[in-house]
Amino acid sequence: MSDNNPILSGSAQSVAAYQDAIEQSSQAVIDWLKQPEMYQGKTVDQLRERIQLNFTSEGLGNQAAIARAVEYFLKDSLSVHHAQCVAHLHCPSLVISQAAEVLINATNQSMDSWDQSPSATIIEVKLIQWLREQVGYSAGDAGVFTSGGTQSNLMGLMLARDAFFARQGHSVQLQGLTGDLSKIKVFCSESAHFSVQKNMALMGLGYQSVIQVKTDAFSRMDLADLKAKLAQAKAKGEQVMAIVATVGTTDAGAIDPLVEITTLATQENIWVHVDAAWGGALLLSEKYRHYLNGLECADSVTLDFHKQFFQTISCGAFLLKDARHFELMRYQAAYLNSDFDEEQGVPNLVSKSLQTTRRFDALKLWMGLEALGKKQYADIIDNGVTLSQDVAEYVSAQPHLELVMQPQLASVLFRFRPESGDSAFVALLNQRIGDVLLAFGSANVGVTEADGITCLKMTLLNPTVCLEDVKILLASVKDTAEILLNAEFQS
């Protein structure tokens, strides 16, 4: 062992080394938080050249290793807490979430078996019970924390698939996939998350299994087209495994009509999975909770807490309406979730998870709820939705800006509109505006498409941001556009 005593333990030497490392790292973060720039503005090539590994035979020691991480990682990191950082569903984090990370990392609990995470297991189970109550599910603990939306969506689709085959008397778990798989379909909107296609490919059914339903003017699933495509599938002899509804599409924040979708699915005996990775935050809302009406009728639900719950990455959950469906993925291993443990009521959560070793991310949500309380949590969630409405009104009043879509959650889609230029020119201009703002480190604005229109996107999750901050950003958009237009004109 070196003098750094690299292993965390209860020895005096280890405790001292831990304290020194944490203090050095914490001070570096404090200094970084105070810097005014959103980003230092280095390009991909500059970072490739700058960042070099330095693995020596003897090692650098904790202090030098931390100093190098500060220099080559921290200083060139994006400041997601910055008022002008609004490109993605990438939230600033709660202070209490940072404190939770210290406890999670130091204890290094593994959530696969109770004897590796005794108190953590009970806390997670109780949180799942509470989350089910918020959704409107019956009492129970059918759910598990996940790495995020893609994993939760995979669990929903996998259980939908296995339940589909189980109704036909076939066990995918025991016997694998069978029959004409090209006839099995999943429906989602054109604006649904790409993980639907990705997960169907992972499950062996391919992109071809996904039928995309048209969306309306607000990027919500069009019910008439859903009904028409369901009828077409039936006429072709295709079988519908699931419908994926979205509560908060990535760009528009659109919420599909849950009541109508779940009612239709019940009539057709089709599994409904709701991807509420973003919009699920409205479970705590005092103003907009009604947007989620119908969520309680879904067979499974995805929630993410590293979006508008303001937790550090990663932190998500998967909720299952009927606990019996977890049997479709259960596997007994004597060293983790033995029959004896189950008979004794020992909660080994590996039975519910796609992961084996898993972090205790539930602690962050628990501490956040206890620290803030439901009222303050509701306020910071509602702030983003209300601010987006105010920003949309402001954008609509600016002669050089165009509101592309009325906001539904905390997202504003807009574009700079020059006095002249065809659609291709306007699209390229807005793309370059976003690129230049990031290159100069002044702002991070999303660039996306809505109904074929290339536009800019502000995702206003940050509860410390106000309308005046957004006005500064929009002024930067205007100034950047004028610089680009002048350069274009002069060339």
C-alpha positions as CSV (number, residue, x, y, z in Angstrom):
1,M,0.0,0.0,0.0
2,S,1.2,3.5,-0.8
3,D,1.2,6.4,1.7
4,N,-2.1,7.5,0.2
5,N,-3.9,4.5,1.8
6,P,-6.1,4.0,-1.3
7,I,-8.8,1.9,0.3
8,L,-11.6,3.6,2.3
9,S,-11.8,2.1,5.7
10,G,-12.2,2.9,9.4
11,S,-8.4,3.3,10.0
12,A,-7.2,6.7,11.1
13,Q,-5.0,6.9,8.0
14,S,-7.8,6.1,5.7
15,V,-10.2,8.5,7.3
16,A,-7.6,11.3,7.1
17,A,-7.0,10.6,3.4
18,Y,-10.7,10.6,2.7
19,Q,-11.2,13.9,4.4
20,D,-8.3,15.5,2.6
21,A,-9.6,14.2,-0.8
22,I,-13.2,15.3,-0.2
23,E,-12.1,18.8,1.0
24,Q,-9.8,19.3,-2.0
25,S,-12.5,18.2,-4.4
26,S,-15.2,20.2,-2.7
27,Q,-13.1,23.4,-2.8
28,A,-12.5,22.8,-6.5
29,V,-16.2,22.5,-7.1
30,I,-16.9,25.7,-5.1
31,D,-14.3,27.6,-7.2
32,W,-15.8,26.2,-10.4
33,L,-19.3,27.1,-9.4
34,K,-18.2,30.7,-9.1
35,Q,-16.8,31.0,-12.6
36,P,-19.0,33.3,-14.8
37,E,-18.6,31.3,-18.0
38,M,-21.1,28.6,-19.0
39,Y,-18.4,26.8,-20.9
40,Q,-14.7,27.5,-21.6
41,G,-15.4,27.0,-25.3
42,K,-12.9,24.3,-26.3
43,T,-13.7,22.4,-29.5
44,V,-13.7,18.6,-29.9
45,D,-10.2,18.7,-31.4
46,Q,-8.8,21.0,-28.7
47,L,-10.1,18.7,-26.0
48,R,-8.7,15.6,-27.7
49,E,-5.3,17.3,-27.9
50,R,-5.4,18.7,-24.3
51,I,-6.6,15.6,-22.5
52,Q,-3.8,13.0,-22.0
53,L,-3.7,10.0,-19.7
54,N,-0.9,9.9,-17.2
55,F,-0.8,6.4,-15.7
56,T,2.6,6.0,-14.1
57,S,4.3,3.0,-12.5
58,E,4.3,4.5,-9.0
59,G,1.1,6.6,-9.2
60,L,0.7,10.3,-8.7
61,G,-1.0,10.2,-5.4
62,N,-4.5,11.4,-4.5
63,Q,-3.7,15.1,-4.4
64,A,-2.1,15.2,-7.8
65,A,-4.7,13.0,-9.3
66,I,-7.5,15.3,-8.1
67,A,-5.6,18.4,-9.3
68,R,-5.4,16.8,-12.8
69,A,-9.1,16.0,-12.8
70,V,-9.9,19.6,-11.8
71,E,-7.7,20.9,-14.6
72,Y,-8.7,18.5,-17.4
73,F,-12.3,17.6,-16.5
74,L,-13.9,20.1,-14.1
75,K,-12.6,23.3,-15.7
76,D,-13.8,22.2,-19.2
77,S,-17.2,20.9,-18.0
78,L,-20.5,22.4,-19.0
79,S,-22.1,24.4,-16.2
80,V,-25.6,22.9,-16.2
81,H,-26.6,25.3,-13.4
82,H,-25.8,28.4,-15.6
83,A,-28.8,30.5,-16.6
84,Q,-27.9,30.2,-20.3
85,C,-27.6,26.4,-20.3
86,V,-31.0,25.4,-21.7
87,A,-30.4,23.0,-24.5
88,H,-31.5,19.6,-23.0
89,L,-33.4,17.8,-20.4
90,H,-30.3,18.2,-18.3
91,C,-31.1,19.7,-14.9
92,P,-29.1,21.5,-12.3
93,S,-29.1,19.4,-9.1
94,L,-30.4,19.9,-5.6
95,V,-27.8,20.6,-3.0
96,I,-29.3,17.8,-0.9
97,S,-28.7,15.5,-3.9
98,Q,-25.0,16.3,-3.8
99,A,-25.0,15.4,-0.1
100,A,-26.8,12.1,-0.8
101,E,-24.1,11.2,-3.4
102,V,-21.5,11.5,-0.6
103,L,-23.4,8.9,1.5
104,I,-24.1,6.7,-1.5
105,N,-20.5,6.6,-2.7
106,A,-18.9,6.2,0.7
107,T,-21.2,3.3,1.8
108,N,-21.1,1.6,-1.7
109,Q,-24.2,-0.4,-1.1
110,S,-25.4,-2.9,-3.8
111,M,-29.1,-3.1,-4.2
112,D,-29.3,-6.6,-5.5
113,S,-29.7,-8.3,-2.1
114,W,-30.8,-7.3,1.3
115,D,-27.6,-8.4,3.0
116,Q,-25.6,-6.0,0.8
117,S,-28.0,-3.1,1.4
118,P,-30.2,-3.6,4.5
119,S,-31.5,-0.1,5.3
120,A,-31.2,1.0,1.6
121,T,-33.5,-1.9,0.5
122,I,-36.2,-0.9,2.9
123,I,-36.0,2.8,2.0
124,E,-36.3,2.0,-1.8
125,V,-39.3,-0.3,-1.2
126,K,-41.0,2.4,0.9
127,L,-40.3,5.0,-1.8
128,I,-41.8,2.7,-4.5
129,Q,-44.9,2.3,-2.4
130,W,-45.1,6.1,-2.1
131,L,-44.6,6.7,-5.8
132,R,-47.3,4.2,-6.6
133,E,-49.7,6.2,-4.4
134,Q,-48.8,9.3,-6.3
135,V,-49.6,7.7,-9.7
136,G,-52.9,6.3,-8.4
137,Y,-52.0,2.6,-8.3
138,S,-53.2,0.2,-5.6
139,A,-51.1,-0.3,-2.5
140,G,-48.0,-2.4,-3.1
141,D,-44.4,-2.3,-3.9
142,A,-44.3,-3.5,-7.6
143,G,-41.5,-1.2,-8.9
144,V,-37.8,-0.7,-8.8
145,F,-35.3,2.2,-9.2
146,T,-33.4,2.2,-12.6
147,S,-30.7,4.1,-14.4
148,G,-33.2,6.2,-16.2
149,G,-35.8,6.3,-19.0
150,T,-34.3,4.0,-21.5
151,Q,-33.9,1.1,-19.0
152,S,-37.4,1.7,-17.6
153,N,-38.8,1.7,-21.1
154,L,-37.0,-1.5,-21.8
155,M,-38.6,-3.1,-18.7
156,G,-42.0,-2.0,-19.7
157,L,-41.7,-3.3,-23.3
158,M,-40.1,-6.6,-22.1
159,L,-42.8,-7.3,-19.7
160,A,-45.5,-6.3,-22.2
161,R,-43.9,-8.8,-24.7
162,D,-43.7,-11.6,-22.2
163,A,-47.3,-11.0,-21.0
164,F,-48.4,-11.0,-24.6
165,F,-46.9,-14.5,-25.1
166,A,-48.0,-15.7,-21.7
167,R,-51.6,-15.0,-22.7
168,Q,-51.0,-17.5,-25.5
169,G,-49.7,-20.1,-23.2
170,H,-46.0,-19.6,-24.1
171,S,-43.1,-18.6,-21.8
172,V,-40.5,-16.4,-23.4
173,Q,-38.4,-16.8,-20.3
174,L,-38.2,-20.6,-20.6
175,Q,-38.6,-21.2,-24.3
176,G,-37.6,-18.0,-26.1
177,L,-39.4,-16.2,-28.8
178,T,-41.6,-18.2,-31.2
179,G,-43.9,-17.8,-34.1
180,D,-44.0,-15.2,-36.9
181,L,-42.3,-12.3,-35.1
182,S,-42.9,-9.9,-38.0
183,K,-46.6,-9.9,-37.0
184,I,-46.0,-8.4,-33.6
185,K,-46.3,-4.7,-33.3
186,V,-45.8,-1.8,-30.9
187,F,-47.5,1.5,-31.4
188,C,-46.1,4.9,-30.3
189,S,-46.3,8.5,-31.6
190,E,-43.9,10.0,-34.1
191,S,-42.5,12.1,-31.3
192,A,-41.9,9.2,-28.8
193,H,-38.4,8.6,-27.4
194,F,-36.0,6.8,-29.6
195,S,-35.6,4.1,-26.9
196,V,-38.8,2.5,-28.2
197,Q,-37.1,1.5,-31.4
198,K,-33.8,0.8,-29.7
199,N,-35.4,-1.5,-27.1
200,M,-37.5,-3.4,-29.6
201,A,-34.3,-4.1,-31.5
202,L,-32.6,-5.3,-28.3
203,M,-35.5,-7.6,-27.7
204,G,-35.1,-9.2,-31.1
205,L,-38.2,-7.7,-32.7
206,G,-36.5,-5.0,-34.7
207,Y,-37.3,-1.5,-35.7
208,Q,-39.9,-3.0,-38.1
209,S,-42.1,-3.9,-35.1
210,V,-42.6,-0.2,-34.2
211,I,-45.6,1.5,-35.9
212,Q,-45.5,5.3,-35.5
213,V,-48.7,7.1,-35.0
214,K,-49.2,10.6,-36.4
215,T,-49.2,13.5,-34.1
216,D,-51.3,16.6,-33.9
217,A,-50.3,20.3,-34.0
218,F,-48.9,20.0,-30.5
219,S,-46.9,16.7,-31.1
220,R,-49.5,14.6,-29.2
221,M,-50.5,11.2,-30.4
222,D,-53.4,11.5,-32.9
223,L,-56.2,9.3,-31.7
224,A,-57.9,9.0,-35.1
225,D,-54.7,7.8,-36.6
226,L,-54.1,5.4,-33.7
227,K,-57.5,3.9,-34.3
228,A,-57.0,3.7,-38.0
229,K,-53.6,2.0,-37.7
230,L,-54.9,-0.5,-35.1
231,A,-57.7,-1.4,-37.5
232,Q,-55.1,-1.8,-40.3
233,A,-52.9,-4.0,-38.2
234,K,-55.9,-6.2,-37.3
235,A,-56.9,-6.5,-41.0
236,K,-53.3,-7.7,-41.8
237,G,-53.4,-10.3,-39.1
238,E,-50.8,-8.4,-37.0
239,Q,-50.9,-8.5,-33.2
240,V,-50.4,-5.5,-31.1
241,M,-48.1,-6.2,-28.1
242,A,-48.2,-2.7,-26.6
243,I,-49.0,1.0,-27.0
244,V,-46.4,3.4,-25.6
245,A,-47.8,6.7,-24.6
246,T,-45.6,9.7,-23.8
247,V,-45.9,12.2,-21.0
248,G,-43.4,14.8,-22.0
249,T,-41.9,14.4,-25.5
250,T,-38.2,15.4,-25.6
251,D,-38.6,18.5,-27.7
252,A,-42.2,19.8,-27.3
253,G,-43.0,18.4,-23.9
254,A,-46.2,16.9,-25.4
255,I,-48.5,14.7,-23.4
256,D,-50.4,12.1,-25.2
257,P,-54.1,11.7,-24.3
258,L,-53.8,9.1,-21.6
259,V,-57.5,8.6,-20.7
260,E,-58.5,7.9,-24.3
261,I,-55.4,5.7,-25.0
262,T,-55.8,3.6,-21.9
263,T,-59.6,3.3,-22.5
264,L,-59.0,2.1,-26.1
265,A,-56.3,-0.3,-25.0
266,T,-58.4,-1.9,-22.3
267,Q,-61.1,-2.6,-24.9
268,E,-58.5,-4.3,-27.1
269,N,-56.6,-6.0,-24.3
270,I,-53.4,-4.2,-25.2
271,W,-50.7,-3.3,-22.7
272,V,-50.0,0.4,-22.2
273,H,-46.6,1.6,-21.1
274,V,-46.3,5.3,-20.3
275,D,-43.0,7.0,-20.8
276,A,-43.3,9.7,-18.2
277,A,-39.6,10.3,-17.8
278,W,-40.1,14.0,-18.0
279,G,-43.7,14.8,-17.4
280,G,-43.9,12.5,-14.4
281,A,-42.6,15.3,-12.3
282,L,-46.1,16.7,-12.4
283,L,-47.1,14.1,-9.9
284,L,-45.9,16.7,-7.3
285,S,-47.4,19.7,-9.1
286,E,-50.0,21.9,-7.5
287,K,-51.0,23.6,-10.8
288,Y,-50.6,20.9,-13.5
289,R,-51.2,17.5,-11.9
290,H,-54.4,17.1,-14.0
291,Y,-52.2,16.8,-17.1
292,L,-51.5,13.2,-15.8
293,N,-55.1,12.1,-15.6
294,G,-55.3,8.5,-16.9
295,L,-51.7,7.6,-15.8
296,E,-53.2,5.3,-13.1
297,C,-54.7,3.1,-15.9
298,A,-51.4,2.3,-17.5
299,D,-49.9,-1.2,-17.1
300,S,-46.4,0.3,-16.4
301,V,-44.8,3.7,-16.0
302,T,-41.4,5.2,-16.5
303,L,-40.2,8.0,-14.2
304,D,-37.0,9.9,-14.2
305,F,-35.7,12.0,-11.3
306,H,-32.6,13.4,-13.0
307,K,-34.9,15.7,-15.1
308,Q,-37.4,17.9,-13.4
309,F,-37.0,16.3,-10.0
310,F,-33.5,17.9,-10.0
311,Q,-31.6,14.9,-8.9
312,T,-28.0,14.1,-9.9
313,I,-27.6,11.5,-12.7
314,S,-28.6,8.8,-12.6
315,C,-31.9,8.3,-10.9
316,G,-35.1,6.8,-12.4
317,A,-37.8,4.3,-11.6
318,F,-40.1,1.7,-13.2
319,L,-43.6,1.1,-11.8
320,L,-45.7,-1.9,-12.6
321,K,-49.4,-1.9,-12.0
322,D,-49.9,-5.6,-11.5
323,A,-47.1,-7.2,-9.4
324,R,-47.8,-10.6,-10.9
325,H,-46.1,-9.6,-14.1
326,F,-42.7,-9.4,-12.3
327,E,-42.9,-13.2,-12.2
328,L,-42.2,-13.1,-16.0
329,M,-38.6,-11.9,-15.3
330,R,-37.9,-13.6,-12.0
331,Y,-34.8,-15.8,-11.7
332,Q,-33.7,-17.6,-8.5
333,A,-30.0,-17.6,-7.6
334,A,-29.1,-19.2,-4.3
335,Y,-26.4,-16.7,-3.6
336,L,-28.8,-13.7,-4.0
337,N,-32.5,-14.3,-3.8
338,S,-32.9,-17.9,-2.5
339,D,-36.2,-19.6,-1.9
340,F,-35.4,-19.6,1.8
341,D,-35.1,-15.8,1.8
342,E,-38.4,-15.4,-0.1
343,E,-40.2,-17.7,2.4
344,Q,-38.8,-15.5,5.2
345,G,-40.0,-12.3,3.5
346,V,-36.5,-11.0,2.8
347,P,-36.8,-8.3,0.0
348,N,-34.0,-9.1,-2.4
349,L,-34.6,-6.5,-5.2
350,V,-32.6,-8.3,-7.9
351,S,-35.9,-10.1,-8.6
352,K,-37.3,-6.9,-10.0
353,S,-34.3,-5.4,-11.8
354,L,-32.5,-5.9,-15.1
355,Q,-29.3,-5.0,-13.2
356,T,-27.6,-7.0,-10.6
357,T,-25.1,-4.6,-8.9
358,R,-27.0,-1.3,-8.6
359,R,-26.5,2.0,-6.9
360,F,-28.7,3.2,-4.1
361,D,-30.0,6.1,-6.1
362,A,-33.3,6.1,-4.3
363,L,-31.6,7.9,-1.4
364,K,-31.4,11.1,-3.4
365,L,-35.1,11.2,-4.0
366,W,-35.8,10.4,-0.3
367,M,-33.5,13.1,1.0
368,G,-34.8,15.6,-1.6
369,L,-38.5,15.0,-0.5
370,E,-37.6,15.2,3.1
371,A,-35.4,18.3,2.7
372,L,-37.7,20.4,0.5
373,G,-41.1,19.1,1.4
374,K,-43.9,18.7,-1.1
375,K,-44.8,22.4,-1.3
376,Q,-41.3,23.6,-2.3
377,Y,-40.8,20.7,-4.6
378,A,-44.1,21.5,-6.3
379,D,-43.1,25.2,-6.6
380,I,-39.8,24.5,-8.4
381,I,-41.5,22.0,-10.8
382,D,-44.3,24.3,-11.6
383,N,-41.9,27.2,-12.1
384,G,-40.5,25.8,-15.3
385,V,-43.9,25.2,-16.9
386,T,-45.2,28.7,-15.9
387,L,-41.9,30.3,-17.1
388,S,-42.2,28.6,-20.5
389,Q,-45.6,30.1,-20.9
390,D,-44.3,33.6,-20.1
391,V,-41.3,33.1,-22.4
392,A,-43.6,32.0,-25.2
393,E,-45.6,35.2,-24.8
394,Y,-42.5,37.3,-24.9
395,V,-41.1,35.5,-28.0
396,S,-44.4,36.0,-29.9
397,A,-44.1,39.7,-29.4
398,Q,-40.6,40.0,-30.9
399,P,-40.5,40.8,-34.6
400,H,-37.3,38.8,-35.3
401,L,-38.4,35.7,-33.4
402,E,-41.1,33.1,-34.2
403,L,-42.8,30.8,-31.7
404,V,-42.9,27.4,-33.4
405,M,-45.2,25.7,-30.9
406,Q,-47.1,26.7,-27.8
407,P,-45.3,25.2,-24.8
408,Q,-46.9,22.4,-22.8
409,L,-44.2,21.6,-20.2
410,A,-41.0,23.5,-19.6
411,S,-39.8,23.7,-23.2
412,V,-40.0,26.5,-25.7
413,L,-39.5,25.9,-29.5
414,F,-38.7,29.0,-31.5
415,R,-36.5,30.3,-34.3
416,F,-34.9,33.4,-35.5
417,R,-36.7,34.7,-38.6
418,P,-34.6,36.9,-40.9
419,E,-36.3,39.4,-43.2
420,S,-35.6,37.3,-46.2
421,G,-34.3,33.8,-47.1
422,D,-35.9,30.5,-48.1
423,S,-36.6,27.7,-45.7
424,A,-33.2,26.0,-46.2
425,F,-31.4,29.3,-45.5
426,V,-33.4,29.9,-42.3
427,A,-32.8,26.4,-41.1
428,L,-29.1,26.7,-41.6
429,L,-29.0,30.1,-39.9
430,N,-30.7,28.7,-36.8
431,Q,-28.4,25.7,-36.7
432,R,-25.4,28.0,-36.9
433,I,-26.8,30.3,-34.2
434,G,-26.8,27.3,-31.8
435,D,-23.3,26.2,-32.8
436,V,-21.8,29.7,-32.4
437,L,-23.3,30.3,-29.0
438,L,-21.8,27.1,-27.6
439,A,-18.5,27.7,-29.4
440,F,-18.1,31.0,-27.6
441,G,-19.3,29.5,-24.3
442,S,-22.1,32.0,-23.9
443,A,-25.1,29.8,-24.2
444,N,-26.2,26.2,-24.8
445,V,-29.4,26.3,-26.9
446,G,-30.9,23.2,-28.4
447,V,-31.3,22.7,-32.1
448,T,-34.0,20.4,-33.3
449,E,-36.9,19.9,-35.7
450,A,-40.6,20.3,-35.2
451,D,-42.9,19.4,-38.1
452,G,-40.0,19.7,-40.5
453,I,-39.0,23.1,-39.2
454,T,-35.4,23.5,-37.9
455,C,-35.7,25.5,-34.7
456,L,-34.1,26.4,-31.4
457,K,-35.1,25.0,-28.1
458,M,-35.0,26.2,-24.6
459,T,-35.6,23.6,-21.9
460,L,-36.3,25.7,-18.8
461,L,-35.8,23.3,-16.0
462,N,-33.6,25.6,-13.8
463,P,-35.8,27.0,-11.0
464,T,-33.2,29.9,-10.4
465,V,-33.8,31.2,-14.0
466,C,-36.3,34.0,-14.5
467,L,-37.7,35.8,-17.5
468,E,-35.0,38.4,-17.5
469,D,-32.4,35.7,-17.8
470,V,-34.2,34.3,-20.8
471,K,-34.4,37.8,-22.4
472,I,-30.6,38.0,-22.1
473,L,-30.3,34.7,-23.9
474,L,-32.7,35.8,-26.6
475,A,-30.7,39.0,-27.1
476,S,-27.6,36.8,-27.6
477,V,-29.6,34.8,-30.2
478,K,-30.5,38.0,-32.0
479,D,-26.9,39.4,-31.9
480,T,-25.4,36.1,-33.1
481,A,-27.9,36.0,-36.0
482,E,-27.0,39.5,-37.1
483,I,-23.3,38.7,-37.0
484,L,-23.9,35.6,-39.1
485,L,-26.2,37.5,-41.5
486,N,-23.7,40.3,-42.0
487,A,-20.9,37.7,-42.7
488,E,-23.2,36.0,-45.2
489,F,-24.1,39.3,-46.8
490,Q,-20.4,40.4,-47.0
491,S,-19.3,37.1,-48.5
